[in-house]
Amino acid sequence: MAVRVLCSTGDGLELRTLHRGLAARIFQTVDAERGQLGRWLPWVHATQGLPDTVKFIQNARDLFLHGEGIHGAIWDQDEFVGMMALRMVSKADRIGNVGYWLCARAQGRGIITRLLGNFVGYCFEEWKLHRLELQCAAANERSCRVAERLGFRHEGLLRGARLINGAYLDMNLFSLLEPEWRARAPQAATNNATSRR
């Protein structure tokens, strides 16, 4: 499958489709960031070697081929810095869940907020979704602020909803509906369309 740009901010920040050639780079980044990423993401500790990442990329491809979601690599000026994904929660109800991670050296520059804003448009337009959900650990204040900045509404606290490092974490549930996105960003469709190749 050819690599393509799913969305872009127009200033060198892009979300590109995955390919097998990225496996080593993804694994090296996750391995180097294991302490930071492992605080919030349950899959980090199960990623112990390159074969785990190769298998993840294959599973991500299968997910896309079955219309169950899409994973993309975040590139900042042609440097791989993280990932962003959409997973379908319910095809019948047109509900998806977005998630992301970013390496430490790229944090604090608004990368996730800027790119996720474009990715949200991609999800609503290309995947014809009605509702997008975003879950993040209640203690992960930075991630919660991203959701709020992009207009996601806080729907509640999911108590003890995710097991990470042997402890159950409370998760904040945020959502954004397609009509809310259109009302909030009337130019989103135009901007998103011109940012994709």
C-alpha positions as CSV (number, residue, x, y, z in Angstrom):
1,M,0.0,0.0,0.0
2,A,1.4,3.4,-1.0
3,V,2.2,5.9,1.7
4,R,-0.2,8.8,1.6
5,V,-0.8,11.9,3.7
6,L,-4.0,11.7,5.7
7,C,-3.9,15.3,6.9
8,S,-1.5,18.1,7.3
9,T,-1.2,21.5,9.0
10,G,0.5,23.0,6.0
11,D,3.8,23.8,7.9
12,G,5.6,20.5,7.7
13,L,3.4,18.6,10.2
14,E,1.8,15.6,8.6
15,L,-0.1,12.4,9.4
16,R,1.0,9.7,7.0
17,T,-0.2,6.1,6.6
18,L,2.0,3.3,8.0
19,H,4.2,0.9,6.1
20,R,6.4,-2.0,7.2
21,G,9.6,0.0,6.6
22,L,8.6,2.1,9.6
23,A,8.6,-0.8,12.1
24,A,12.2,-0.3,13.3
25,R,11.8,3.5,13.8
26,I,8.5,3.1,15.6
27,F,9.9,0.4,17.9
28,Q,13.1,2.4,18.7
29,T,10.9,5.4,19.6
30,V,8.6,3.5,21.8
31,D,11.5,1.7,23.5
32,A,13.3,5.0,24.2
33,E,10.1,6.6,25.5
34,R,8.9,3.5,27.4
35,G,8.8,5.2,30.8
36,Q,6.8,8.2,29.7
37,L,4.4,6.4,27.3
38,G,4.0,3.5,29.7
39,R,2.3,5.8,32.3
40,W,-0.7,6.2,30.1
41,L,-0.8,3.5,27.4
42,P,-1.4,-0.2,28.2
43,W,0.2,-1.6,25.0
44,V,3.6,-0.1,25.7
45,H,4.7,-2.9,28.1
46,A,3.6,-5.6,25.6
47,T,5.8,-4.1,22.9
48,Q,9.1,-5.8,23.8
49,G,10.8,-6.2,20.4
50,L,10.7,-5.4,16.7
51,P,8.4,-8.4,15.9
52,D,5.8,-6.9,18.2
53,T,5.8,-3.7,16.1
54,V,5.8,-5.5,12.8
55,K,2.7,-7.4,14.0
56,F,1.1,-4.1,15.1
57,I,1.6,-2.6,11.6
58,Q,0.1,-5.8,10.0
59,N,-2.9,-5.6,12.4
60,A,-3.3,-1.9,11.7
61,R,-3.4,-2.7,7.9
62,D,-6.0,-5.4,8.5
63,L,-8.1,-3.0,10.6
64,F,-8.1,-0.5,7.7
65,L,-8.9,-3.1,5.1
66,H,-12.0,-4.2,7.2
67,G,-13.1,-0.6,7.6
68,E,-12.5,-0.7,11.4
69,G,-10.1,2.2,11.7
70,I,-6.8,3.7,10.5
71,H,-3.4,4.4,12.1
72,G,-1.0,7.1,11.0
73,A,2.5,8.2,11.8
74,I,3.1,11.8,12.9
75,W,5.9,13.5,11.0
76,D,7.3,16.9,11.9
77,Q,9.6,18.3,9.2
78,D,10.1,14.7,8.0
79,E,11.0,13.4,11.5
80,F,8.9,10.7,13.0
81,V,7.6,11.9,16.4
82,G,4.5,9.8,17.2
83,M,1.2,8.3,16.1
84,M,-2.5,9.1,15.8
85,A,-5.4,6.7,15.2
86,L,-9.1,6.2,14.6
87,R,-10.8,3.1,15.7
88,M,-14.5,2.4,15.0
89,V,-16.6,1.9,18.1
90,S,-19.8,1.2,16.2
91,K,-20.1,1.2,12.4
92,A,-23.9,1.1,12.6
93,D,-24.0,4.2,14.8
94,R,-21.1,5.9,13.0
95,I,-19.1,6.3,16.2
96,G,-15.3,6.3,16.4
97,N,-12.6,6.7,19.0
98,V,-9.4,8.8,18.4
99,G,-6.1,8.3,20.2
100,Y,-2.5,9.5,19.9
101,W,1.0,9.6,21.4
102,L,3.9,11.9,21.0
103,C,7.6,11.5,21.9
104,A,8.9,13.7,24.7
105,R,11.2,15.8,22.5
106,A,8.2,16.9,20.4
107,Q,5.9,17.8,23.2
108,G,5.0,21.3,24.3
109,R,4.8,22.7,20.8
110,G,1.1,22.2,20.1
111,I,1.7,19.4,17.6
112,I,-1.1,17.2,18.9
113,T,-3.6,20.0,19.1
114,R,-2.8,21.3,15.6
115,L,-2.7,17.9,13.9
116,L,-5.7,16.4,15.8
117,G,-7.8,19.4,14.7
118,N,-7.2,18.3,11.1
119,F,-7.5,14.6,11.8
120,V,-11.0,15.2,13.4
121,G,-12.1,16.8,10.1
122,Y,-10.6,13.8,8.2
123,C,-12.6,11.4,10.5
124,F,-15.9,13.2,10.0
125,E,-15.5,13.8,6.3
126,E,-13.7,10.6,5.0
127,W,-15.2,8.1,7.5
128,K,-18.7,9.8,7.6
129,L,-18.8,9.7,11.4
130,H,-21.5,11.1,13.6
131,R,-19.6,11.0,16.9
132,L,-16.0,11.0,17.9
133,E,-14.9,9.9,21.3
134,L,-11.6,10.6,23.1
135,Q,-10.6,8.9,26.3
136,C,-7.6,9.9,28.4
137,A,-6.4,9.2,31.9
138,A,-7.9,11.7,34.3
139,A,-4.3,12.4,35.6
140,N,-3.0,13.1,32.1
141,E,-3.9,16.8,32.3
142,R,-2.1,17.7,29.0
143,S,-4.2,15.3,27.0
144,C,-7.4,16.4,28.7
145,R,-6.6,20.0,27.7
146,V,-6.1,19.0,24.1
147,A,-9.7,17.6,24.0
148,E,-11.1,20.7,25.6
149,R,-9.2,23.1,23.2
150,L,-10.7,21.2,20.2
151,G,-14.2,21.5,21.4
152,F,-14.8,18.0,22.7
153,R,-17.3,17.9,25.6
154,H,-16.5,16.2,28.8
155,E,-19.1,13.5,29.3
156,G,-17.9,12.0,32.5
157,L,-15.3,10.0,34.5
158,L,-15.0,6.3,33.8
159,R,-13.8,5.0,37.2
160,G,-11.0,2.4,37.2
161,A,-11.6,1.9,33.4
162,R,-8.0,1.0,32.3
163,L,-5.4,-1.3,33.7
164,I,-1.9,0.1,33.3
165,N,1.2,-1.2,35.2
166,G,-1.0,-3.2,37.5
167,A,-3.1,-0.2,38.6
168,Y,-6.6,0.8,37.4
169,L,-6.7,4.4,36.1
170,D,-9.8,6.6,36.0
171,M,-10.5,7.8,32.4
172,N,-12.1,11.0,31.2
173,L,-14.6,10.5,28.4
174,F,-14.9,13.3,25.8
175,S,-17.0,13.5,22.7
176,L,-17.6,15.6,19.7
177,L,-20.5,15.3,17.3
178,E,-20.3,16.1,13.6
179,P,-22.8,19.0,13.7
180,E,-20.8,20.5,16.6
181,W,-17.6,20.2,14.6
182,R,-19.1,21.9,11.6
183,A,-20.6,24.7,13.7
184,R,-17.3,25.2,15.5
185,A,-15.1,25.1,12.4
186,P,-17.1,26.0,9.3
187,Q,-13.9,26.2,7.3
188,A,-12.7,22.8,8.5
189,A,-13.9,20.9,5.4
190,T,-12.1,23.3,3.1
191,N,-8.9,23.5,5.2
192,N,-8.8,19.7,5.6
193,A,-9.4,19.1,1.9
194,T,-6.6,21.4,0.8
195,S,-4.2,19.9,3.4
196,R,-4.4,16.3,2.0
197,R,-2.6,15.0,-1.1
